[in-house]
Amino acid sequence: MNILIKSATIIDSKSEFHNTTQDLLIEKGVISKVGKNLKNPKNYREIKLDNLHISQGWFDSSVCFGEPGFEERDTIANGLKTAASSGFTGIAMNANTNPVIDSNSDITFVNSKSANNAVSLLPIGALTVNSKGEDLAELFDMNNAGSVAFYDYKKPVSNPNLMKIALQYASNFGGLVCSFPQENKISGQGVMNENITSTSLGLKGNPALAEELQIVRDLFLLEYTGGKLHIPTISTAKSVELIRDAKKKKLDVSCSVAIHNLYFTDDTLTDFNTYFKVLPPLRVQQDVDALIEGIKDGTIDMVTSDHNPIDIEQKKVEFDHADYGTIGLESAFGALQNIFTTKKTIEILIKGKSRFGLDQTPINIGNTVNITLFNPDSKYTFTKNDIISKSKNTIFENENLKGKVYGIISNNKVSINS
């Protein structure tokens, strides 16, 4: 792969060219020259785009597609196309498939389906067999096959002894254990945040306490066992405080937050739009403010789109009966830019890589190219025409967003939006 990129503003604090506008010559997938007005004597393909900015390739730590088993929601091939168009050079794919990804052969299947793609797909294996929370899955075998973490997607492990054993066992090979922060006996049949809004709407509430109790339990277990724990998609102010305190104790814990939990509050549910039915639920402004502060001070390690395609049959029903989830890859960059500066947004979008075993590759001469191309200043209204996913269940429909993605260059491949 040989390319000349013209007039690109580099946003990469690890690069010697940070905050400068340069041409980049890429030969055989490696950055060979960076400078002003580079010549193209070998007639390589040139990329010249309006207000072009580039950064290290972005990463999303929680993505669902559907395949195998739920191809009507989305396929791996189309999911990776969506990720590339949305600026992500790497994604971690959850195990909520049919069958659940809980064995060596399942990980091998996913790896084979995603091979030779511009986007690196990192498979997450289920923590328990069939994600039922009863017996540990084949963690070591899946690790050997390439699983980067172990997680029963959106399903809390209710048995504390099982979580204790998982942390102890995975620590033998450096495995990352993920635990969804919800105590089901507290959350009950709640379908939205327990608050005055849920009372006024007549919907059963899922209190912040359900999340916080589970986090307290898991942090105590981590302190007892050691190991590596990741708590995906926290949503409350108290959760941020608990994890902040755990990090002060030097516990090996990380956490993420979904973009929509930074963007919306439970007030948006007044028209019972099932696209806003997500788990954890949308909370109150005080929680949103604490989550944003947690990102700024480093308590929250990464932000995820928590991309979860759901077919229309599971969304176009009464709110109580609708499935949880929203797609989010396509809107991730534009939504984050409505909250943070471009520099902070880019920092957020690459920060989770190391926790999931991906290298951060600065934009410097001699490095393999792994970059995202974008225009940070483009403003637009996000509609279904902007969706590449097969499923269209977006919480960001008709939102005014800022920043358009041009595509990615990674894995010795170019994927630029037409």
VOPAGU-2260 file (C-alpha; in pm, 1 decimal, decimal comma):
REM VOPAGU-2260
SITE   aa  ch    i         X         Y         Z
SITE  MET   A    0       0,0       0,0       0,0
SITE  ASN   A    1     152,8     327,4    -121,3
SITE  ILE   A    2     -26,3     659,3     -61,1
SITE  LEU   A    3      47,2    1030,1     -38,2
SITE  ILE   A    4    -176,4    1219,9     205,9
SITE  LYS   A    5    -183,3    1593,1     138,0
SITE  SER   A    6    -226,3    1874,0     392,6
SITE  ALA   A    7    -335,5    1677,8     697,6
SITE  THR   A    8    -346,0    1836,2    1042,0
SITE  ILE   A    9    -203,6    1581,8    1285,2
SITE  ILE   A   10    -377,6    1544,2    1621,8
SITE  ASP   A   11    -152,9    1306,3    1816,1
SITE  SER   A   12      11,4    1412,0    2141,7
SITE  LYS   A   13     260,1    1124,0    2106,6
SITE  SER   A   14     377,9    1243,6    1764,9
SITE  GLU   A   15     659,4    1490,5    1700,2
SITE  PHE   A   16     428,1    1644,9    1438,8
SITE  HIS   A   17     137,7    1706,7    1679,3
SITE  ASN   A   18     -72,9    2013,0    1592,3
SITE  THR   A   19     103,9    2070,3    1260,5
SITE  THR   A   20     -24,0    2038,2     903,6
SITE  GLN   A   21     187,1    1802,0     695,2
SITE  ASP   A   22     196,2    1574,0     393,0
SITE  LEU   A   23     250,3    1205,7     470,8
SITE  LEU   A   24     411,4     957,3     234,6
SITE  ILE   A   25     313,8     598,9     314,7
SITE  GLU   A   26     507,0     318,9     143,4
SITE  LYS   A   27     426,5     -48,0     198,3
SITE  GLY   A   28     208,0      45,4     493,4
SITE  VAL   A   29     480,8     242,5     673,5
SITE  ILE   A   30     513,7     620,4     713,7
SITE  SER   A   31     829,4     696,5     516,6
SITE  LYS   A   32     818,1    1077,6     498,7
SITE  VAL   A   33     640,5    1361,9     675,9
SITE  GLY   A   34     682,2    1718,1     555,6
SITE  LYS   A   35     550,0    2015,1     363,4
SITE  ASN   A   36     470,1    1991,4      -8,9
SITE  LEU   A   37     599,2    1636,8     -57,5
SITE  LYS   A   38     642,1    1533,4    -421,4
SITE  ASN   A   39     482,1    1226,2    -577,2
SITE  PRO   A   40     734,2    1105,8    -837,9
SITE  LYS   A   41     607,8     747,1    -830,1
SITE  ASN   A   42     250,0     854,4    -895,8
SITE  TYR   A   43     107,9     702,9    -575,4
SITE  ARG   A   44    -259,7     746,2    -495,1
SITE  GLU   A   45    -313,9    1089,9    -341,3
SITE  ILE   A   46    -563,6    1165,6     -65,5
SITE  LYS   A   47    -662,8    1530,6     -38,6
SITE  LEU   A   48    -977,2    1614,8     156,3
SITE  ASP   A   49   -1142,9    1927,6     291,6
SITE  ASN   A   50   -1010,4    2035,4     634,5
SITE  LEU   A   51    -839,6    1698,1     668,3
SITE  HIS   A   52    -727,4    1596,5    1017,7
SITE  ILE   A   53    -570,2    1266,5    1116,6
SITE  SER   A   54    -506,9    1091,1    1445,1
SITE  GLN   A   55    -406,2     751,2    1569,8
SITE  GLY   A   56    -675,5     496,8    1482,1
SITE  TRP   A   57    -971,9     488,8    1719,2
SITE  PHE   A   58   -1082,8     195,4    1934,8
SITE  ASP   A   59   -1420,4      90,6    2076,5
SITE  SER   A   60   -1421,7    -151,4    2369,9
SITE  SER   A   61   -1785,8    -268,4    2346,4
SITE  VAL   A   62   -1943,8    -349,4    2010,3
SITE  CYS   A   63   -2208,7    -605,7    1913,7
SITE  PHE   A   64   -2286,0    -725,0    1563,8
SITE  GLY   A   65   -2505,0   -1037,1    1575,8
SITE  GLU   A   66   -2316,6   -1294,2    1371,5
SITE  PRO   A   67   -2321,4   -1584,4    1433,1
SITE  GLY   A   68   -2691,9   -1646,0    1483,8
SITE  PHE   A   69   -2843,5   -1297,7    1465,2
SITE  GLU   A   70   -2735,8   -1193,7    1116,3
SITE  GLU   A   71   -3066,4   -1005,7    1073,6
SITE  ARG   A   72   -2928,1    -754,2    1325,4
SITE  ASP   A   73   -2594,5    -725,5    1148,7
SITE  THR   A   74   -2311,5    -933,2    1009,3
SITE  ILE   A   75   -1943,2    -918,1    1095,1
SITE  ALA   A   76   -1861,4    -799,9     742,1
SITE  ASN   A   77   -2110,9    -512,1     747,8
SITE  GLY   A   78   -2029,3    -435,2    1109,8
SITE  LEU   A   79   -1662,6    -390,9    1025,8
SITE  LYS   A   80   -1758,8    -173,4     729,1
SITE  THR   A   81   -1962,2      39,2     970,3
SITE  ALA   A   82   -1670,7      62,0    1212,5
SITE  ALA   A   83   -1429,6     169,0     937,4
SITE  SER   A   84   -1669,2     434,2     807,2
SITE  SER   A   85   -1708,3     560,1    1163,7
SITE  GLY   A   86   -1331,9     597,7    1214,1
SITE  PHE   A   87   -1252,1     289,9    1421,1
SITE  THR   A   88    -943,9      86,8    1333,2
SITE  GLY   A   89   -1008,6    -155,0    1619,9
SITE  ILE   A   90   -1317,6    -283,6    1800,3
SITE  ALA   A   91   -1376,9    -540,7    2073,1
SITE  MET   A   92   -1677,0    -757,9    1984,9
SITE  ASN   A   93   -1906,7    -890,6    2255,2
SITE  ALA   A   94   -2014,7   -1253,6    2285,6
SITE  ASN   A   95   -2393,7   -1201,2    2273,8
SITE  THR   A   96   -2437,6   -1418,6    1966,8
SITE  ASN   A   97   -2616,6   -1747,6    1900,2
SITE  PRO   A   98   -2441,7   -1964,0    1996,7
SITE  VAL   A   99   -2270,1   -1753,1    2260,8
SITE  ILE   A  100   -1895,3   -1718,8    2197,1
SITE  ASP   A  101   -1767,0   -1930,7    2484,0
SITE  SER   A  102   -1507,6   -2169,9    2337,8
SITE  ASN   A  103   -1180,8   -2184,9    2147,2
SITE  SER   A  104   -1359,7   -2279,6    1824,9
SITE  ASP   A  105   -1599,7   -1985,2    1856,1
SITE  ILE   A  106   -1309,8   -1740,6    1888,9
SITE  THR   A  107   -1139,6   -1905,7    1590,5
SITE  PHE   A  108   -1458,7   -1865,8    1385,0
SITE  VAL   A  109   -1484,4   -1493,3    1463,6
SITE  ASN   A  110   -1117,0   -1440,8    1382,6
SITE  SER   A  111   -1156,0   -1615,5    1048,5
SITE  LYS   A  112   -1460,7   -1406,2     956,8
SITE  SER   A  113   -1275,9   -1081,4    1030,9
SITE  ALA   A  114    -938,0   -1166,9     878,2
SITE  ASN   A  115    -772,3    -934,6     626,0
SITE  ASN   A  116    -988,3    -636,4     717,8
SITE  ALA   A  117    -885,6    -275,0     765,3
SITE  VAL   A  118   -1048,8    -293,0    1110,4
SITE  SER   A  119    -895,9    -520,1    1374,0
SITE  LEU   A  120   -1170,2    -720,1    1545,6
SITE  LEU   A  121   -1077,6    -828,0    1897,9
SITE  PRO   A  122   -1313,3   -1101,2    2020,0
SITE  ILE   A  123   -1443,7   -1098,1    2376,4
SITE  GLY   A  124   -1526,4   -1445,5    2502,9
SITE  ALA   A  125   -1813,5   -1516,6    2739,7
SITE  LEU   A  126   -1715,9   -1534,9    3106,0
SITE  THR   A  127   -1953,0   -1822,8    3178,8
SITE  VAL   A  128   -2085,3   -2110,6    2969,1
SITE  ASN   A  129   -2358,6   -1978,0    2739,6
SITE  SER   A  130   -2347,0   -1657,4    2950,3
SITE  LYS   A  131   -2578,1   -1823,5    3202,0
SITE  GLY   A  132   -2371,7   -1729,9    3507,4
SITE  GLU   A  133   -2343,0   -2087,3    3632,8
SITE  ASP   A  134   -2005,4   -2231,1    3524,0
SITE  LEU   A  135   -1689,2   -2065,5    3399,7
SITE  ALA   A  136   -1633,5   -2087,7    3025,5
SITE  GLU   A  137   -1308,1   -2211,7    2868,8
SITE  LEU   A  138   -1118,2   -1895,0    2958,8
SITE  PHE   A  139    -764,4   -2023,9    2907,7
SITE  ASP   A  140    -847,6   -2192,1    2576,0
SITE  MET   A  141   -1022,3   -1879,7    2448,7
SITE  ASN   A  142    -728,0   -1668,6    2560,6
SITE  ASN   A  143    -497,1   -1891,2    2356,0
SITE  ALA   A  144    -726,1   -1850,6    2054,6
SITE  GLY   A  145    -712,0   -1471,3    2079,8
SITE  SER   A  146    -984,3   -1358,1    2318,6
SITE  VAL   A  147    -890,5   -1020,7    2472,1
SITE  ALA   A  148   -1134,8   -1028,1    2765,1
SITE  PHE   A  149   -1419,2   -1228,4    2918,5
SITE  TYR   A  150   -1766,6   -1081,6    2958,5
SITE  ASP   A  151   -2127,9   -1197,1    2974,2
SITE  TYR   A  152   -2263,5    -895,0    2787,6
SITE  LYS   A  153   -2515,8    -702,3    3003,5
SITE  LYS   A  154   -2559,2   -1007,7    3227,1
SITE  PRO   A  155   -2432,3    -966,8    3583,5
SITE  VAL   A  156   -2270,2   -1264,8    3754,9
SITE  SER   A  157   -2491,5   -1299,9    4060,7
SITE  ASN   A  158   -2277,1   -1563,7    4233,7
SITE  PRO   A  159   -1991,1   -1380,1    4410,2
SITE  ASN   A  160   -1790,9   -1699,3    4451,1
SITE  LEU   A  161   -1797,9   -1757,0    4075,5
SITE  MET   A  162   -1667,3   -1404,1    4018,2
SITE  LYS   A  163   -1398,3   -1462,7    4280,8
SITE  ILE   A  164   -1285,6   -1782,0    4106,3
SITE  ALA   A  165   -1290,8   -1608,3    3765,6
SITE  LEU   A  166   -1059,6   -1333,0    3889,5
SITE  GLN   A  167    -824,3   -1582,3    4051,0
SITE  TYR   A  168    -815,1   -1816,7    3751,5
SITE  ALA   A  169    -773,5   -1546,8    3486,2
SITE  SER   A  170    -489,7   -1386,1    3683,0
SITE  ASN   A  171    -275,3   -1693,3    3602,8
SITE  PHE   A  172    -251,1   -1581,1    3239,4
SITE  GLY   A  173    -323,2   -1208,8    3268,8
SITE  GLY   A  174    -684,0   -1236,9    3152,8
SITE  LEU   A  175    -915,7    -937,2    3177,2
SITE  VAL   A  176   -1243,5   -1015,9    3354,5
SITE  CYS   A  177   -1543,2    -790,7    3286,8
SITE  SER   A  178   -1838,1    -764,1    3523,1
SITE  PHE   A  179   -2162,2    -588,6    3430,0
SITE  PRO   A  180   -2253,3    -357,3    3719,9
SITE  GLN   A  181   -2606,7    -451,1    3815,3
SITE  GLU   A  182   -2757,9    -636,0    4109,3
SITE  ASN   A  183   -3066,4    -794,0    3954,4
SITE  LYS   A  184   -3247,6    -840,9    4283,2
SITE  ILE   A  185   -3239,2    -463,5    4329,1
SITE  SER   A  186   -3304,1    -363,8    3967,5
SITE  GLY   A  187   -3596,2    -606,9    3946,1
SITE  GLN   A  188   -3825,2    -534,8    3653,7
SITE  GLY   A  189   -3708,6    -174,9    3622,4
SITE  VAL   A  190   -3691,6     -46,2    3263,8
SITE  MET   A  191   -3562,4     308,0    3324,4
SITE  ASN   A  192   -3389,7     509,7    3595,7
SITE  GLU   A  193   -3578,1     512,9    3925,8
SITE  ASN   A  194   -3660,8     878,3    3970,8
SITE  ILE   A  195   -3948,5    1123,3    3963,4
SITE  THR   A  196   -3963,2    1077,0    3584,5
SITE  SER   A  197   -4025,7     701,7    3612,3
SITE  THR   A  198   -4302,1     769,0    3864,8
SITE  SER   A  199   -4469,6    1028,1    3641,8
SITE  LEU   A  200   -4449,8     796,1    3340,8
SITE  GLY   A  201   -4575,5     494,1    3530,8
SITE  LEU   A  202   -4268,2     287,6    3441,7
SITE  LYS   A  203   -4084,6      62,4    3686,1
SITE  GLY   A  204   -3753,1     208,8    3798,2
SITE  ASN   A  205   -3401,6      64,0    3803,9
SITE  PRO   A  206   -3226,9     248,5    4089,1
SITE  ALA   A  207   -2867,1     367,4    4092,3
SITE  LEU   A  208   -2825,2     147,0    4399,4
SITE  ALA   A  209   -2844,9    -166,3    4182,0
SITE  GLU   A  210   -2532,8     -59,1    3995,1
SITE  GLU   A  211   -2341,9      66,0    4294,4
SITE  LEU   A  212   -2396,4    -243,2    4510,6
SITE  GLN   A  213   -2255,5    -466,8    4238,6
SITE  ILE   A  214   -1952,6    -242,8    4194,9
SITE  VAL   A  215   -1882,9    -246,5    4568,9
SITE  ARG   A  216   -1903,1    -625,7    4568,9
SITE  ASP   A  217   -1670,9    -663,8    4271,4
SITE  LEU   A  218   -1415,7    -420,5    4410,2
SITE  PHE   A  219   -1404,3    -611,5    4738,2
SITE  LEU   A  220   -1354,3    -933,9    4540,3
SITE  LEU   A  221   -1077,9    -773,9    4334,6
SITE  GLU   A  222    -901,0    -653,0    4647,4
SITE  TYR   A  223    -918,8   -1005,6    4788,0
SITE  THR   A  224    -814,6   -1197,1    4475,5
SITE  GLY   A  225    -594,5    -965,1    4274,6
SITE  GLY   A  226    -626,4    -996,1    3897,0
SITE  LYS   A  227    -759,6    -754,7    3636,3
SITE  LEU   A  228   -1115,8    -624,2    3642,4
SITE  HIS   A  229   -1299,7    -410,7    3388,4
SITE  ILE   A  230   -1639,1    -262,8    3476,6
SITE  PRO   A  231   -1819,1    -175,5    3152,1
SITE  THR   A  232   -2067,7     109,2    3108,8
SITE  ILE   A  233   -2105,8     269,4    3448,9
SITE  SER   A  234   -2376,2     534,5    3476,8
SITE  THR   A  235   -2392,1     696,4    3822,4
SITE  ALA   A  236   -2201,4     956,9    4020,7
SITE  LYS   A  237   -2147,4     714,8    4308,1
SITE  SER   A  238   -1998,1     456,8    4069,2
SITE  VAL   A  239   -1736,6     711,7    3961,7
SITE  GLU   A  240   -1654,7     781,9    4325,2
SITE  LEU   A  241   -1621,3     411,6    4410,0
SITE  ILE   A  242   -1383,8     343,2    4121,7
SITE  ARG   A  243   -1183,8     657,2    4194,8
SITE  ASP   A  244   -1127,4     531,5    4550,5
SITE  ALA   A  245   -1035,1     183,0    4425,2
SITE  LYS   A  246    -770,1     327,6    4196,2
SITE  LYS   A  247    -623,6     519,0    4486,4
SITE  LYS   A  248    -580,0     178,5    4653,1
SITE  LYS   A  249    -385,3      68,3    4340,6
SITE  LEU   A  250    -640,7    -199,5    4245,5
SITE  ASP   A  251    -609,1    -313,7    3884,0
SITE  VAL   A  252    -953,1    -190,1    3777,4
SITE  SER   A  253   -1069,9      -4,1    3469,3
SITE  CYS   A  254   -1413,3     113,4    3360,3
SITE  SER   A  255   -1599,1     258,8    3066,1
SITE  VAL   A  256   -1907,1     470,4    3004,5
SITE  ALA   A  257   -2142,6     464,2    2705,9
SITE  ILE   A  258   -2157,6     783,9    2501,5
SITE  HIS   A  259   -2536,4     807,8    2534,9
SITE  ASN   A  260   -2505,0     809,2    2915,4
SITE  LEU   A  261   -2290,6    1121,7    2878,2
SITE  TYR   A  262   -2534,3    1286,0    2640,0
SITE  PHE   A  263   -2893,1    1220,7    2749,8
SITE  THR   A  264   -3086,4    1214,1    3078,0
SITE  ASP   A  265   -3401,0    1023,3    3170,9
SITE  ASP   A  266   -3609,6    1331,8    3083,5
SITE  THR   A  267   -3587,3    1225,5    2718,0
SITE  LEU   A  268   -3816,8     927,4    2783,8
SITE  THR   A  269   -4136,5    1129,8    2814,4
SITE  ASP   A  270   -4260,4    1013,1    2472,2
SITE  PHE   A  271   -4178,8     644,5    2542,3
SITE  ASN   A  272   -3939,3     621,9    2246,8
SITE  THR   A  273   -3790,3     271,6    2276,5
SITE  TYR   A  274   -3467,6     382,5    2104,6
SITE  PHE   A  275   -3389,3     545,9    2440,7
SITE  LYS   A  276   -3431,2     217,5    2627,6
SITE  VAL   A  277   -3072,6     129,7    2713,3
SITE  LEU   A  278   -2893,2     -59,4    2987,3
SITE  PRO   A  279   -2770,4      84,8    3215,7
SITE  PRO   A  280   -3058,2     332,8    3187,8
SITE  LEU   A  281   -3021,9     702,0    3123,1
SITE  ARG   A  282   -2977,1     875,0    3459,4
SITE  VAL   A  283   -3006,7    1235,6    3585,1
SITE  GLN   A  284   -2795,0    1543,2    3509,7
SITE  GLN   A  285   -2597,8    1506,9    3833,5
SITE  ASP   A  286   -2481,9    1164,1    3714,8
SITE  VAL   A  287   -2394,6    1294,5    3368,1
SITE  ASP   A  288   -2185,8    1574,4    3519,1
SITE  ALA   A  289   -2000,1    1329,1    3745,2
SITE  LEU   A  290   -1931,7    1092,7    3452,9
SITE  ILE   A  291   -1786,2    1375,7    3243,4
SITE  GLU   A  292   -1570,3    1483,5    3536,7
SITE  GLY   A  293   -1458,8    1120,1    3575,5
SITE  ILE   A  294   -1339,2    1120,8    3216,1
SITE  LYS   A  295   -1154,6    1447,1    3260,7
SITE  ASP   A  296    -967,5    1333,6    3573,7
SITE  GLY   A  297    -887,6     986,5    3438,5
SITE  THR   A  298   -1113,3     783,3    3669,5
SITE  ILE   A  299   -1307,5     657,6    3367,6
SITE  ASP   A  300   -1061,7     484,8    3136,3
SITE  MET   A  301   -1256,5     475,2    2811,7
SITE  VAL   A  302   -1577,1     574,3    2638,3
SITE  THR   A  303   -1767,3     327,8    2422,0
SITE  SER   A  304   -2046,0     358,3    2168,9
SITE  ASP   A  305   -2188,3      37,5    2323,2
SITE  HIS   A  306   -2306,9     -33,1    1969,3
SITE  ASN   A  307   -2587,7    -290,5    1987,1
SITE  PRO   A  308   -2801,7    -350,6    1676,1
SITE  ILE   A  309   -3159,0    -457,6    1753,2
SITE  ASP   A  310   -3417,0    -554,0    1487,5
SITE  ILE   A  311   -3722,2    -335,6    1450,2
SITE  GLU   A  312   -3949,0    -615,1    1579,8
SITE  GLN   A  313   -3779,6    -589,7    1920,3
SITE  LYS   A  314   -3798,8    -210,1    1932,1
SITE  LYS   A  315   -4137,1    -128,8    1777,3
SITE  VAL   A  316   -4331,4    -257,7    2078,0
SITE  GLU   A  317   -4446,1    -122,3    2414,9
SITE  PHE   A  318   -4162,7      29,5    2616,9
SITE  ASP   A  319   -4182,0    -239,3    2886,0
SITE  HIS   A  320   -4133,4    -516,3    2629,2
SITE  ALA   A  321   -3872,1    -356,3    2402,0
SITE  ASP   A  322   -3514,9    -485,9    2399,7
SITE  TYR   A  323   -3238,4    -271,2    2548,3
SITE  GLY   A  324   -2978,9    -119,3    2318,1
SITE  THR   A  325   -2882,8     140,5    2060,9
SITE  ILE   A  326   -2639,3     148,7    1773,5
SITE  GLY   A  327   -2369,0     407,4    1818,9
SITE  LEU   A  328   -2062,1     363,5    1598,0
SITE  GLU   A  329   -2177,3     605,0    1328,1
SITE  SER   A  330   -2265,5     883,4    1572,7
SITE  ALA   A  331   -1981,0     835,4    1823,7
SITE  PHE   A  332   -1740,8    1102,6    1698,9
SITE  GLY   A  333   -2004,6    1367,9    1631,8
SITE  ALA   A  334   -2170,1    1317,0    1970,7
SITE  LEU   A  335   -1843,6    1329,5    2167,0
SITE  GLN   A  336   -1747,6    1651,8    1992,4
SITE  ASN   A  337   -2064,1    1812,2    2127,7
SITE  ILE   A  338   -1931,0    1743,7    2478,9
SITE  PHE   A  339   -1551,2    1770,8    2453,2
SITE  THR   A  340   -1289,0    1956,1    2248,9
SITE  THR   A  341   -1146,7    1781,1    1944,2
SITE  LYS   A  342    -819,6    1714,8    2124,3
SITE  LYS   A  343    -999,5    1557,0    2420,9
SITE  THR   A  344   -1231,9    1359,6    2193,0
SITE  ILE   A  345    -937,0    1203,2    2011,2
SITE  GLU   A  346    -766,2    1124,0    2340,8
SITE  ILE   A  347   -1085,0     948,0    2454,8
SITE  LEU   A  348   -1118,4     750,5    2132,2
SITE  ILE   A  349    -770,8     596,0    2153,9
SITE  LYS   A  350    -739,2     560,6    2529,5
SITE  GLY   A  351    -884,3     212,4    2574,8
SITE  LYS   A  352    -642,6      38,3    2340,6
SITE  SER   A  353    -374,9     -69,5    2587,0
SITE  ARG   A  354    -623,9    -222,2    2832,5
SITE  PHE   A  355    -741,7    -457,3    2557,2
SITE  GLY   A  356    -394,2    -539,0    2428,7
SITE  LEU   A  357    -366,8    -303,2    2131,6
SITE  ASP   A  358     -58,6     -89,9    2074,7
SITE  GLN   A  359     -84,6     284,9    2036,8
SITE  THR   A  360     116,5     374,1    1726,5
SITE  PRO   A  361     214,0     743,7    1706,9
SITE  ILE   A  362     215,9     919,0    1370,6
SITE  ASN   A  363     593,6     924,2    1328,4
SITE  ILE   A  364     833,7     832,1    1048,2
SITE  GLY   A  365     910,5     460,1    1047,1
SITE  ASN   A  366     587,5     352,6    1218,1
SITE  THR   A  367     323,1     132,0    1061,9
SITE  VAL   A  368      30,4     349,0     961,7
SITE  ASN   A  369    -284,1     315,4    1173,3
SITE  ILE   A  370    -482,2     635,0    1140,4
SITE  THR   A  371    -829,2     784,7    1128,8
SITE  LEU   A  372    -910,7    1064,7     883,5
SITE  PHE   A  373   -1175,8    1322,7     973,6
SITE  ASN   A  374   -1305,2    1678,4     953,7
SITE  PRO   A  375   -1368,4    1801,1    1310,1
SITE  ASP   A  376   -1565,3    2111,6    1211,6
SITE  SER   A  377   -1838,5    1970,3     987,2
SITE  LYS   A  378   -2184,5    2015,0    1141,5
SITE  TYR   A  379   -2486,5    1810,8    1041,5
SITE  THR   A  380   -2810,8    1654,1    1162,0
SITE  PHE   A  381   -2773,6    1280,4    1215,0
SITE  THR   A  382   -3046,2    1087,6    1029,9
SITE  LYS   A  383   -3106,0     731,4     918,6
SITE  ASN   A  384   -2929,1     820,7     593,0
SITE  ASP   A  385   -2605,9     832,7     797,1
SITE  ILE   A  386   -2653,0     475,3     923,4
SITE  ILE   A  387   -2459,4     190,3     765,1
SITE  SER   A  388   -2566,2     -73,3    1018,6
SITE  LYS   A  389   -2839,0    -313,2     909,1
SITE  SER   A  390   -3036,0    -221,6    1222,0
SITE  LYS   A  391   -3147,3     141,1    1258,1
SITE  ASN   A  392   -3211,4     168,3    1632,9
SITE  THR   A  393   -3018,9     487,6    1701,1
SITE  ILE   A  394   -3070,5     700,5    2010,4
SITE  PHE   A  395   -2906,6     991,2    1821,5
SITE  GLU   A  396   -3162,1    1021,5    1541,6
SITE  ASN   A  397   -3218,3    1389,3    1447,7
SITE  GLU   A  398   -2944,4    1511,2    1683,6
SITE  ASN   A  399   -2720,6    1794,9    1562,9
SITE  LEU   A  400   -2366,8    1654,7    1567,1
SITE  LYS   A  401   -2024,0    1799,6    1495,8
SITE  GLY   A  402   -1749,0    1624,2    1301,9
SITE  LYS   A  403   -1749,4    1395,6    1000,8
SITE  VAL   A  404   -1528,7    1089,8     952,1
SITE  TYR   A  405   -1358,1    1034,7     617,1
SITE  GLY   A  406   -1233,6     681,5     691,6
SITE  ILE   A  407    -929,1     488,9     809,6
SITE  ILE   A  408    -595,2     356,9     692,0
SITE  SER   A  409    -477,3      51,0     883,8
SITE  ASN   A  410    -372,0    -311,6     843,5
SITE  ASN   A  411    -213,8    -209,1     511,4
SITE  LYS   A  412    -559,1    -120,4     375,3
SITE  VAL   A  413    -739,0     201,6     286,4
SITE  SER   A  414   -1108,3     249,0     367,2
SITE  ILE   A  415   -1228,3     595,2     267,8
SITE  ASN   A  416   -1599,6     686,3     259,8
SITE  SER   A  417   -1729,3     759,6     -87,4
